[in-house]
Amino acid sequence: NMEVIKCADQIIDLGPEGGDLGGKIVASGTPEEVSNNTKSYTGQILRPLFHGKKQ
């Protein structure tokens, strides 16, 4: 639930995929900092919550 994640103090986003393609830290920081990370799938979902809808 992105509304819950949005309120977190810190996020550690692991990935970028699952299995052998995962397990690396893709992004870490506050939800707003993660939303600015273009490599983070979580950041891509959080971005509209902080910066409005994509155009």
GUFI-118586 format. One record per residue (C-alpha): x, y, z; residue in three letters; residue number from 0. Coordinates in steps of 0.2 Angstrom, whole numbers. Last residue first. Layout:
REM GUFI-118586
[dose [X,Y,Z],'ALA',NUM],
...
***
This chain:
REM GUFI-118586
[dose [11,71,-90],'GLN',54],
[dose [14,61,-75],'LYS',53],
[dose [2,65,-60],'LYS',52],
[dose [8,75,-45],'GLY',51],
[dose [25,77,-38],'HIS',50],
[dose [24,68,-21],'PHE',49],
[dose [10,55,-23],'LEU',48],
[dose [14,54,-42],'PRO',47],
[dose [32,49,-38],'ARG',46],
[dose [28,35,-26],'LEU',45],
[dose [25,22,-40],'ILE',44],
[dose [41,27,-49],'GLN',43],
[dose [50,27,-33],'GLY',42],
[dose [44,9,-29],'THR',41],
[dose [51,4,-46],'TYR',40],
[dose [67,12,-42],'SER',39],
[dose [79,16,-56],'LYS',38],
[dose [72,34,-58],'THR',37],
[dose [76,39,-40],'ASN',36],
[dose [66,55,-36],'ASN',35],
[dose [52,45,-27],'SER',34],
[dose [66,37,-16],'VAL',33],
[dose [70,54,-9],'GLU',32],
[dose [52,58,-6],'GLU',31],
[dose [49,41,3],'PRO',30],
[dose [64,45,14],'THR',29],
[dose [80,36,10],'GLY',28],
[dose [86,21,1],'SER',27],
[dose [86,16,-17],'ALA',26],
[dose [91,1,-28],'VAL',25],
[dose [99,-9,-14],'ILE',24],
[dose [104,-26,-22],'LYS',23],
[dose [95,-42,-19],'GLY',22],
[dose [87,-44,-36],'GLY',21],
[dose [91,-52,-53],'LEU',20],
[dose [95,-69,-46],'ASP',19],
[dose [78,-70,-38],'GLY',18],
[dose [67,-54,-40],'GLY',17],
[dose [69,-39,-50],'GLU',16],
[dose [78,-22,-46],'PRO',15],
[dose [79,-26,-32],'GLY',14],
[dose [79,-20,-15],'LEU',13],
[dose [71,-3,-10],'ASP',12],
[dose [76,2,8],'ILE',11],
[dose [63,15,14],'ILE',10],
[dose [65,27,29],'GLN',9],
[dose [53,37,40],'ASP',8],
[dose [38,29,32],'ALA',7],
[dose [22,39,28],'CYS',6],
[dose [23,36,9],'LYS',5],
[dose [25,17,12],'ILE',4],
[dose [7,18,20],'VAL',3],
[dose [-1,27,6],'GLU',2],
[dose [9,16,-6],'MET',1],
[dose [0,0,0],'ASN',0],
***
